[in-house]
Amino acid sequence: MGAILVYGAELKAVPEVAGGLFGLISGLLILGILLHLSGYLEKALGKTGLNILSKISGLVLSAMAAEIVLTGITGFIASTGLSGA
């Protein structure tokens, strides 16, 4: 949710916004399909596969959180003029 807000704030032109909306809608559709097929995926992946996916999704979420925090810190420093340059 936060990543969508951060990335959405950077979209200025109409084609960029349209591309962002297309990405959001396609992501929601893919998520809906995966949730619908989750029982089959659970059987196919097994316990080990689910543990691996859990670790990978945690890693991706951590990277996105770090990017959001660093972007906020960079923006704050730039807005206060503390950058020294």
C-alpha angles and dihedrals in degrees: 000000000000092000090054090052093048095046092042092055089059094056110097111156124067095245090052092051091047090051090048092050091047090052092048094049094045090049091052091049092050090047091051091050092048091049090050091051095040095112091055092044091051091054093045096048099040126201095302093049091050091050090051092049090048091054093046093049090049090052092050091047091050091051091050091048091050091050092051093049094047091047089052093049091047091050092048093050091047093049094049095045094236093131093096094222 
